[in-house]
Amino acid sequence: MKLVRFGDFGEERPGIWLEGPDGGQILDVRASAFDIEDYNEHFFSHYGLERLENLLREGKKRILPAAGVRLGPPLARPSKIICLGKNYAAHAREFDATIPSSPILFTKATTAMVGPNDDIVLPGGAREVDGEVELAVVIGKKASGVTQDKAMEYVAGYTIVNDVTDRQAQREGKQWFRGKSADTFCPMGPWLVTRDEVEDPHNLKLKFAHNGRVLQEDNTANMIFKIPFIISFISATITLLPGDVIATGTPAGIGSLRNPPALFQPGDRVELEIGGLGVQKNKIITLRDSP
């Protein structure tokens, strides 16, 4: 299944993306299952995915054309977004030439989440902002002390995250949270693709284009730390809750490390794609341009 959330910002409804004419269709989940309020911790921990499978088999369903419908992040705000730094060797080399011996973890504020086609808003004074395409893992059930051989059982599905970063704020703060957590700095989606529809999450093509120029192009096969190890490593000391997001790192080619740098400017457009998980398309604006 491909889970989506659709509607105005802050008023999104849960849905299921259905392939169809004119860009697809959306099954309105809440119209048929009134108690499924959203794709949140309660949903994942109370057999929500199984209920959606049953809903797809029912005869009467409210299905809407997707054309012109805004998609929000495919998840309600999770308890946490945990990210990995330098999880591709080529990116680690371009960053500071040091290959990590264990996962480097940081977080993004959950308030940074926006939809896959929403504008990315540059904060006032920000001059060194770029983005990173990342495969994100969505946790499906409470995970604590999970072993690697059981780790994939805790995965609900996968989505795309753009780890937008203010490099100046990151550098000045000598830590990563502030530079990566501004509002709109975490476009997510378009879909949450359930685990059963992704044959091998370690064999997915990733691509990031800035104004049509491809900056990043790689495959998740090149991650240093694979998903079972990541989940086991984190859950050894940090309990993962249903709906939590793990962004698994970005490949080489980010704009800020190019010569000359390829940084976001108002009016720019970026496009991210991961095989089977859809496409994000965002416009870059400034605070004064926002509604």
TORZALUM-443301 format. One record per atom (N, C-alpha, C): residue number from 1; atom name; x, y, z. Coordinates in steps of 0.02 Angstrom, whole numbers, m for minus. Atoms other than C-alpha are relative to their C-alpha. Example, Ala and Ser with C-alpha at 12.3 -4.5 7.8 and 13.67 -1.06 7.14 Angstrom:
<nodes>
nr_atom_x_y_z
1_N_45_m59_0
1_CA_615_m225_390
1_C_45_60_0
2_N_m42_m59_m3
2_CA_684_m53_357
2_C_m39_55_37
</nodes>
This chain:
<nodes>
nr_atom_x_y_z
1_N_41_m60_0
1_CA_0_0_0
1_C_43_63_0
2_N_m32_m65_m1
2_CA_46_181_m25
2_C_m45_46_41
3_N_39_m42_m44
3_CA_m15_285_121
3_C_15_73_m14
4_N_m7_m72_9
4_CA_m45_471_97
4_C_m42_36_52
5_N_43_m46_m39
5_CA_m116_616_196
5_C_m13_60_m45
6_N_18_m50_50
6_CA_m209_746_96
6_C_m45_54_31
7_N_40_m56_m25
7_CA_m291_915_123
7_C_43_59_19
8_N_m35_m60_m18
8_CA_m244_1087_185
8_C_49_m13_57
9_N_m51_7_m52
9_CA_m94_1110_301
9_C_m34_m1_69
10_N_28_6_m67
10_CA_m139_1053_476
10_C_m69_m33_3
11_N_67_31_3
11_CA_m304_976_417
11_C_0_m63_m44
12_N_m6_57_44
12_CA_m240_824_323
12_C_m42_m59_24
13_N_38_61_m13
13_CA_m345_666_311
13_C_41_m60_m24
14_N_m36_59_23
14_CA_m275_489_297
14_C_m32_m29_m63
15_N_24_30_62
15_CA_m288_407_127
15_C_46_m54_m24
16_N_m41_50_34
16_CA_m222_269_16
16_C_6_21_m73
17_N_m12_m19_69
17_CA_m144_312_m151
17_C_m14_m60_m45
18_N_17_52_49
18_CA_m215_212_m296
18_C_24_22_m68
19_N_m22_m17_68
19_CA_m135_207_m467
19_C_m62_5_m44
20_N_57_m9_43
20_CA_m254_271_m597
20_C_12_55_m50
21_N_m8_m51_52
21_CA_m284_396_m737
21_C_11_69_31
22_N_m7_m71_m19
22_CA_m235_580_m727
22_C_38_8_66
23_N_m42_m11_m58
23_CA_m101_560_m595
23_C_m19_m38_62
24_N_16_42_m57
24_CA_m184_435_m479
24_C_m65_21_34
25_N_60_m12_m39
25_CA_m327_427_m356
25_C_15_m10_74
26_N_m10_6_m72
26_CA_m346_436_m168
26_C_m63_m30_31
27_N_54_28_m39
27_CA_m454_323_m61
27_C_m3_38_66
28_N_10_m38_m62
28_CA_m524_429_81
28_C_m14_m49_57
29_N_5_50_m53
29_CA_m492_318_232
29_C_m52_19_52
30_N_44_m20_m55
30_CA_m587_420_360
30_C_m73_m2_m20
31_N_69_3_23
31_CA_m744_420_252
31_C_m30_m69_11
32_N_24_69_m10
32_CA_m755_231_275
32_C_16_m28_69
33_N_m21_24_m66
33_CA_m664_202_439
33_C_7_61_45
34_N_3_m63_m36
34_CA_m716_346_551
34_C_48_3_59
35_N_m42_0_m59
35_CA_m608_291_697
35_C_74_5_m17
36_N_m70_m10_19
36_CA_m445_302_597
36_C_10_74_m9
37_N_m6_m73_0
37_CA_m407_481_642
37_C_58_23_m43
38_N_m60_m22_36
38_CA_m233_489_567
38_C_51_m57_1
39_N_m55_49_m1
39_CA_m74_392_531
39_C_49_21_55
40_N_m38_m20_m59
40_CA_m3_411_705
40_C_19_m62_41
41_N_m22_56_m43
41_CA_65_306_847
41_C_m57_m48_15
42_N_57_43_m15
42_CA_m108_241_892
42_C_m18_m43_m61
43_N_16_37_61
43_CA_m140_189_712
43_C_46_m60_m9
44_N_m47_54_12
44_CA_18_87_694
44_C_m1_m53_55
45_N_m1_48_m55
45_CA_5_7_866
45_C_m66_m36_10
46_N_65_33_m6
46_CA_m177_m45_843
46_C_m22_m30_m67
47_N_15_39_60
47_CA_m167_m149_684
47_C_m28_43_m56
48_N_26_m46_51
48_CA_m195_1_572
48_C_12_m24_m71
49_N_m15_22_68
49_CA_m109_m72_419
49_C_m45_m58_m20
50_N_45_56_14
50_CA_m211_m231_431
50_C_m71_25_m15
51_N_67_m28_11
51_CA_m370_m127_440
51_C_m4_32_m69
52_N_1_m29_67
52_CA_m321_m34_282
52_C_m4_m54_m54
53_N_5_56_48
53_CA_m296_m199_191
53_C_m71_m25_m5
54_N_70_21_1
54_CA_m472_m249_240
54_C_m43_52_m35
55_N_39_m54_31
55_CA_m538_m80_186
55_C_6_m3_m77
56_N_m9_5_72
56_CA_m465_m104_12
56_C_m43_m55_m31
57_N_40_55_25
57_CA_m564_m265_m5
57_C_m75_13_2
58_N_71_m16_m5
58_CA_m730_m183_38
58_C_m27_29_m65
59_N_31_m23_62
59_CA_m852_m139_m99
59_C_m10_75_m3
60_N_16_m72_0
60_CA_m904_37_m49
60_C_59_40_27
61_N_m56_m42_m20
61_CA_m761_160_m45
61_C_m7_68_m32
62_N_0_m68_28
62_CA_m747_347_m69
62_C_68_13_m31
63_N_m62_m9_36
63_CA_m615_376_m202
63_C_m1_67_m36
64_N_m4_m67_28
64_CA_m559_549_m257
64_C_54_3_m53
65_N_m56_m12_46
65_CA_m457_606_m407
65_C_55_38_37
66_N_m56_m31_m36
66_CA_m284_655_m346
66_C_22_66_m31
67_N_m22_m62_34
67_CA_m259_795_m473
67_C_m23_61_39
68_N_15_m62_m34
68_CA_m250_963_m385
68_C_m7_m6_75
69_N_7_10_m72
69_CA_m256_887_m210
69_C_69_6_32
70_N_m63_m7_m36
70_CA_m118_941_m90
70_C_13_m63_41
71_N_m21_54_m43
71_CA_m22_799_m9
71_C_42_28_57
72_N_m41_m18_m57
72_CA_45_824_166
72_C_52_m54_11
73_N_m44_56_m18
73_CA_180_719_249
73_C_m42_m63_8
74_N_42_60_m4
74_CA_121_537_242
74_C_m10_m26_71
75_N_8_17_m71
75_CA_133_528_433
75_C_m24_61_38
76_N_11_m52_m49
76_CA_58_629_572
76_C_66_11_37
77_N_m64_m17_m32
77_CA_193_712_676
77_C_22_m56_47
78_N_m24_56_m41
78_CA_297_569_752
78_C_31_25_65
79_N_m33_m20_m62
79_CA_377_568_924
79_C_71_24_m13
80_N_m69_m22_15
80_CA_548_588_842
80_C_19_m17_m71
81_N_m33_13_64
81_CA_645_599_681
81_C_74_m7_15
82_N_m71_14_m13
82_CA_816_518_700
82_C_35_m7_m67
83_N_m36_m1_63
83_CA_944_545_563
83_C_70_m27_9
84_N_m69_24_0
84_CA_1110_467_517
84_C_43_48_m41
85_N_m48_m39_37
85_CA_1259_571_466
85_C_54_m45_m30
86_N_m56_34_33
86_CA_1392_511_345
86_C_m9_m75_m5
87_N_14_71_7
87_CA_1311_343_308
87_C_14_m27_m70
88_N_m25_22_65
88_CA_1379_335_130
88_C_74_19_m2
89_N_m73_m11_m4
89_CA_1568_318_115
89_C_22_59_m43
90_N_m21_m55_44
90_CA_1583_438_m32
90_C_m20_68_29
91_N_20_m63_m32
91_CA_1485_572_62
91_C_44_14_60
92_N_m45_m11_m57
92_CA_1591_545_218
92_C_66_28_m23
93_N_m65_m24_26
93_CA_1747_571_113
93_C_m5_73_m23
94_N_5_m70_23
94_CA_1681_732_35
94_C_m13_47_58
95_N_17_m43_m57
95_CA_1623_795_205
95_C_61_17_42
96_N_m60_m14_m40
96_CA_1780_774_310
96_C_51_m57_m5
97_N_m46_55_14
97_CA_1867_617_243
97_C_2_m53_54
98_N_0_49_m54
98_CA_1824_518_400
98_C_m59_m47_m7
99_N_53_51_4
99_CA_1726_356_383
99_C_m19_m19_71
100_N_18_16_m69
100_CA_1625_328_543
100_C_4_m74_15
101_N_m3_69_m21
101_CA_1652_169_641
101_C_m65_m23_33
102_N_67_15_m25
102_CA_1477_178_716
102_C_m47_55_m23
103_N_46_m50_26
103_CA_1319_271_666
103_C_4_67_37
104_N_3_m68_m27
104_CA_1320_460_691
104_C_m73_20_m1
105_N_71_m16_m6
105_CA_1148_508_755
105_C_m12_73_17
106_N_24_m66_m19
106_CA_1061_676_761
106_C_m76_0_m12
107_N_72_m4_9
107_CA_880_733_759
107_C_m19_63_m39
108_N_32_m58_29
108_CA_771_851_660
108_C_m64_13_39
109_N_63_m16_m33
109_CA_626_943_741
109_C_m58_m26_m41
110_N_58_25_37
110_CA_461_862_697
110_C_m41_56_m30
111_N_35_m57_28
111_CA_391_1036_665
111_C_28_22_m68
112_N_m28_m15_66
112_CA_504_1044_511
112_C_m36_m36_m56
113_N_33_41_51
113_CA_392_918_421
113_C_m49_41_m42
114_N_49_m27_47
114_CA_298_976_266
114_C_m13_m54_m53
115_N_18_47_52
115_CA_221_890_116
115_C_52_m4_m55
116_N_m50_13_51
116_CA_316_824_m34
116_C_4_53_m54
117_N_0_m52_51
117_CA_269_971_m146
117_C_m8_69_29
118_N_5_m65_m32
118_CA_261_1111_m19
118_C_63_42_m11
119_N_m58_m44_6
119_CA_375_1262_m27
119_C_49_m11_57
120_N_m52_m2_m51
120_CA_540_1261_66
120_C_16_73_12
121_N_m6_m71_m16
121_CA_554_1427_156
121_C_69_14_31
122_N_m65_m19_m27
122_CA_726_1505_182
122_C_m10_49_57
123_N_4_m48_m55
123_CA_740_1588_353
123_C_35_65_m18
124_N_m32_m64_13
124_CA_787_1771_355
124_C_75_m3_14
125_N_m73_0_m8
125_CA_974_1791_330
125_C_35_m64_m19
126_N_m32_64_18
126_CA_1003_1611_277
126_C_27_4_m72
127_N_m32_m6_65
127_CA_1126_1608_132
127_C_34_m65_m23
128_N_m36_61_16
128_CA_1198_1432_137
128_C_m43_m61_14
129_N_48_55_m10
129_CA_1051_1312_126
129_C_3_m47_m60
130_N_7_50_53
130_CA_1049_1151_26
130_C_m40_m59_27
131_N_40_57_m20
131_CA_963_982_34
131_C_35_m66_m12
132_N_m29_67_4
132_CA_996_796_43
132_C_m56_m51_m9
133_N_49_53_9
133_CA_895_650_m26
133_C_17_m58_46
134_N_m12_54_m47
134_CA_872_512_102
134_C_m59_m49_0
135_N_50_52_m13
135_CA_780_347_119
135_C_m18_3_74
136_N_23_m2_m69
136_CA_675_356_278
136_C_m39_m64_16
137_N_34_60_m25
137_CA_617_205_377
137_C_m51_22_52
138_N_53_m16_m48
138_CA_452_216_471
138_C_m11_m62_44
139_N_7_55_m49
139_CA_438_110_629
139_C_m74_m17_9
140_N_69_22_m4
140_CA_280_5_644
140_C_m23_m23_67
141_N_20_21_m67
141_CA_284_m55_823
141_C_57_17_48
142_N_m48_m20_m51
142_CA_372_m14_986
142_C_61_m44_m3
143_N_m62_37_7
143_CA_554_m64_973
143_C_49_20_55
144_N_m49_m11_m53
144_CA_671_m82_1121
144_C_43_m62_6
145_N_m45_57_m4
145_CA_825_m193_1125
145_C_m10_m51_m56
146_N_14_44_57
146_CA_787_m263_952
146_C_65_m29_m28
147_N_m58_32_31
147_CA_911_m387_878
147_C_m4_10_m76
148_N_m3_m11_72
148_CA_968_m369_698
148_C_m44_m50_m38
149_N_38_51_38
149_CA_885_m532_644
149_C_m75_11_5
150_N_71_m14_m8
150_CA_716_m467_705
150_C_m18_71_m22
151_N_11_m72_9
151_CA_736_m284_658
151_C_m50_17_m54
152_N_44_m18_56
152_CA_644_m284_492
152_C_m74_m12_17
153_N_69_11_m21
153_CA_487_m348_580
153_C_m30_63_31
154_N_23_m62_m32
154_CA_476_m175_661
154_C_m9_56_m50
155_N_6_m51_52
155_CA_472_m81_496
155_C_m71_0_m28
156_N_66_m7_32
156_CA_302_m16_437
156_C_8_13_m74
157_N_m9_m17_70
157_CA_368_55_275
157_C_55_52_m9
158_N_m54_m45_20
158_CA_476_182_186
158_C_m28_62_m34
159_N_19_m62_33
159_CA_467_360_124
159_C_63_38_m17
160_N_m56_m43_18
160_CA_577_500_57
160_C_2_60_47
161_N_m11_m61_m39
161_CA_650_638_165
161_C_53_42_m35
162_N_m51_m48_21
162_CA_740_793_106
162_C_28_32_64
163_N_m31_m27_m60
163_CA_861_837_246
163_C_28_69_m17
164_N_m20_m69_15
164_CA_865_1024_209
164_C_41_27_58
165_N_m48_m21_m52
165_CA_1008_1108_303
165_C_25_71_m13
166_N_m33_m65_0
166_CA_1065_1284_342
166_C_72_m12_23
167_N_m70_18_m16
167_CA_1253_1254_333
167_C_34_51_45
168_N_m29_m51_m43
168_CA_1298_1419_414
168_C_m21_m11_73
169_N_24_13_m68
169_CA_1189_1382_566
169_C_30_m64_27
170_N_m32_63_m21
170_CA_1260_1205_571
170_C_72_13_21
171_N_m70_m13_m14
171_CA_1437_1271_568
171_C_8_44_62
172_N_m6_m46_m57
172_CA_1412_1413_693
172_C_m20_m33_65
173_N_23_32_m61
173_CA_1319_1304_817
173_C_42_m58_23
174_N_m43_58_m16
174_CA_1449_1165_811
174_C_m42_m61_19
175_N_45_58_m6
175_CA_1302_1044_811
175_C_m50_6_m58
176_N_39_3_61
176_CA_1172_996_682
176_C_m74_16_9
177_N_72_m4_m11
177_CA_1000_1015_762
177_C_m30_65_m28
178_N_29_m64_20
178_CA_968_1200_733
178_C_2_9_m76
179_N_m7_m10_72
179_CA_1033_1203_555
179_C_m44_m46_m42
180_N_41_49_37
180_CA_923_1055_506
180_C_m73_1_20
181_N_67_5_m29
181_CA_763_1096_599
181_C_m45_60_m12
182_N_44_m56_14
182_CA_695_1259_531
182_C_m66_m24_m30
183_N_65_17_29
183_CA_512_1256_481
183_C_8_m11_m75
184_N_0_22_70
184_CA_489_1171_310
184_C_63_m37_m20
185_N_m64_31_17
185_CA_663_1091_319
185_C_m3_m77_m1
186_N_6_73_5
186_CA_593_913_313
186_C_m58_m19_m45
187_N_51_27_46
187_CA_487_882_157
187_C_1_m76_3
188_N_5_72_m9
188_CA_423_705_171
188_C_m55_m27_m47
189_N_50_31_43
189_CA_331_589_52
189_C_25_m6_m71
190_N_73_m9_m4
190_CA_239_580_m63
190_C_m38_m54_37
191_N_35_57_m28
191_CA_194_409_3
191_C_40_m31_57
192_N_m31_49_m44
192_CA_230_293_147
192_C_m15_m67_m34
193_N_9_63_35
193_CA_256_132_49
193_C_13_m56_50
194_N_m5_51_m51
194_CA_225_m19_158
194_C_55_m50_m17
195_N_m59_44_6
195_CA_365_m144_187
195_C_m9_m55_m52
196_N_11_56_46
196_CA_284_m282_84
196_C_7_20_m73
197_N_m4_m22_69
197_CA_292_m175_m74
197_C_71_20_m20
198_N_m70_m18_15
198_CA_480_m140_m62
198_C_40_m65_6
199_N_m33_65_1
199_CA_571_m297_m114
199_C_67_1_37
200_N_m65_m5_m33
200_CA_743_m238_m57
200_C_16_74_13
201_N_m15_m71_m14
201_CA_766_m70_31
201_C_73_17_m7
202_N_m72_m12_10
202_CA_953_m91_7
202_C_19_m4_m74
203_N_m13_m3_72
203_CA_936_m83_m182
203_C_m48_48_m33
204_N_44_m52_26
204_CA_845_79_m219
204_C_42_58_m27
205_N_m36_m56_29
205_CA_906_217_m334
205_C_m25_65_31
206_N_16_m66_m27
206_CA_913_392_m259
206_C_24_54_m48
207_N_m22_m55_43
207_CA_921_556_m355
207_C_m24_66_28
208_N_16_m68_m22
208_CA_923_740_m309
208_C_21_48_m55
209_N_m14_m49_52
209_CA_910_877_m441
209_C_m17_70_24
210_N_8_m70_m19
210_CA_928_1064_m414
210_C_m4_41_m65
211_N_12_m36_62
211_CA_853_1171_m553
211_C_16_m43_m61
212_N_m10_46_55
212_CA_861_1019_m665
212_C_69_m32_m4
213_N_m68_28_0
213_CA_1044_982_m630
213_C_4_m53_54
214_N_m5_56_m48
214_CA_1072_813_m548
214_C_63_8_41
215_N_m56_m7_m47
215_CA_1182_834_m394
215_C_17_m66_34
216_N_m11_63_m35
216_CA_1159_667_m308
216_C_m34_m56_m40
217_N_28_58_33
217_CA_1133_498_m390
217_C_38_m61_25
218_N_m34_57_m32
218_CA_1170_335_m299
218_C_m51_m55_12
219_N_43_56_m16
219_CA_1095_175_m232
219_C_6_m15_75
220_N_m1_14_m71
220_CA_1047_127_m54
220_C_45_m60_16
221_N_m47_55_m11
221_CA_1159_m26_m77
221_C_65_24_29
222_N_m64_m27_m22
222_CA_1302_90_m35
222_C_m1_31_70
223_N_0_m21_m69
223_CA_1246_131_141
223_C_52_m38_40
224_N_m49_33_m43
224_CA_1382_94_268
224_C_m35_m45_50
225_N_38_38_m50
225_CA_1261_40_404
225_C_m69_m15_m28
226_N_63_22_30
226_CA_1111_m60_344
226_C_m57_7_51
227_N_58_m14_m41
227_CA_935_m44_411
227_C_m5_m45_62
228_N_5_41_m61
228_CA_934_m196_529
228_C_50_21_54
229_N_m50_m23_m49
229_CA_1095_m135_611
229_C_m21_66_31
230_N_20_m66_m24
230_CA_1029_43_624
230_C_m54_m6_53
231_N_55_8_m48
231_CA_868_m11_711
231_C_25_m32_64
232_N_m27_33_m60
232_CA_962_m126_829
232_C_44_48_40
233_N_m45_m47_m33
233_CA_1092_7_867
233_C_m39_53_39
234_N_39_m53_m34
234_CA_964_142_908
234_C_m41_m29_57
235_N_46_27_m50
235_CA_842_31_1002
235_C_36_m31_60
236_N_m38_26_m57
236_CA_981_m34_1114
236_C_m5_47_60
237_N_3_m49_m54
237_CA_966_127_1215
237_C_m58_49_m5
238_N_54_m48_12
238_CA_823_228_1138
238_C_m61_m39_m24
239_N_60_34_22
239_CA_647_160_1127
239_C_m29_35_m61
240_N_33_m25_60
240_CA_573_183_953
240_C_m74_m14_6
241_N_73_7_m5
241_CA_386_212_950
241_C_m30_m6_m69
242_N_33_6_65
242_CA_263_170_811
242_C_m8_69_m33
243_N_3_m62_36
243_CA_271_306_679
243_C_65_40_1
244_N_m65_m35_0
244_CA_449_361_721
244_C_34_m8_m68
245_N_m34_m3_65
245_CA_557_405_571
245_C_75_m4_10
246_N_m73_3_1
246_CA_738_356_540
246_C_22_17_m71
247_N_m28_m19_65
247_CA_822_449_396
247_C_70_m29_m4
248_N_m59_44_1
248_CA_963_335_340
248_C_63_30_m30
249_N_m60_m31_25
249_CA_1087_461_272
249_C_m4_16_m74
250_N_1_m24_69
250_CA_1129_542_105
250_C_64_m17_m36
251_N_m60_14_39
251_CA_1249_501_m36
251_C_40_63_m16
252_N_m44_m56_18
252_CA_1388_611_m105
252_C_m34_46_m51
253_N_21_m47_51
253_CA_1359_765_m210
253_C_m40_60_25
254_N_41_m54_m25
254_CA_1273_888_m93
254_C_26_68_m24
255_N_m16_m63_31
255_CA_1268_1066_m157
255_C_52_42_36
256_N_m45_m43_m38
256_CA_1364_1150_m16
256_C_72_m21_m5
257_N_m68_25_5
257_CA_1518_1042_m47
257_C_26_1_m72
258_N_m22_m5_69
258_CA_1527_1076_m234
258_C_40_64_m11
259_N_m41_m58_16
259_CA_1645_1200_m315
259_C_m17_24_m71
260_N_27_m42_m54
260_CA_1563_1322_m339
260_C_m60_m33_33
261_N_57_29_m35
261_CA_1427_1281_m211
261_C_m65_9_m39
262_N_67_m4_29
262_CA_1251_1246_m274
262_C_m49_7_57
263_N_41_m15_m58
263_CA_1147_1329_m139
263_C_m69_24_m21
264_N_68_m19_15
264_CA_961_1365_m129
264_C_m7_76_m4
265_N_17_m70_9
265_CA_902_1533_m194
265_C_m75_5_m12
266_N_72_m8_13
266_CA_724_1603_m199
266_C_m17_m12_m74
267_N_20_15_68
267_CA_636_1537_m353
267_C_29_m66_m26
268_N_m28_65_20
268_CA_744_1379_m365
268_C_m52_m55_9
269_N_43_59_m7
269_CA_661_1211_m385
269_C_44_m62_9
270_N_m37_62_m11
270_CA_721_1043_m320
270_C_m47_m58_m11
271_N_38_61_12
271_CA_665_868_m364
271_C_39_m59_28
272_N_m30_59_m30
272_CA_700_710_m264
272_C_m39_m61_m21
273_N_33_62_20
273_CA_664_532_m314
273_C_37_m59_29
274_N_m27_65_m20
274_CA_690_359_m240
274_C_m43_m53_m34
275_N_36_49_38
275_CA_644_208_m344
275_C_m56_m34_38
276_N_58_31_m31
276_CA_469_147_m302
276_C_m33_40_55
277_N_27_m40_m56
277_CA_441_281_m169
277_C_m27_67_m22
278_N_29_m61_25
278_CA_388_424_m281
278_C_50_56_m10
279_N_m39_m60_16
279_CA_449_600_m317
279_C_m23_58_42
280_N_14_m64_m33
280_CA_459_762_m219
280_C_19_57_m47
281_N_m16_m60_39
281_CA_453_932_m306
281_C_m15_61_42
282_N_9_m58_m45
282_CA_480_1090_m204
282_C_28_63_m32
283_N_m25_m67_19
283_CA_500_1275_m240
283_C_32_32_61
284_N_m34_m36_m54
284_CA_620_1379_m135
284_C_m26_71_2
285_N_24_m68_m8
285_CA_548_1541_m66
285_C_32_30_63
286_N_m21_m32_m62
286_CA_591_1667_71
286_C_m60_14_44
287_N_54_m14_m46
287_CA_490_1714_222
287_C_m47_54_m27
288_N_43_m54_24
288_CA_427_1872_138
288_C_m44_m23_m59
289_N_39_25_55
289_CA_363_1768_m9
289_C_m55_m47_21
290_N_47_50_m23
290_CA_265_1647_98
290_C_m68_31_14
291_N_68_m27_m11
291_CA_75_1666_117
291_C_m9_28_70
</nodes>
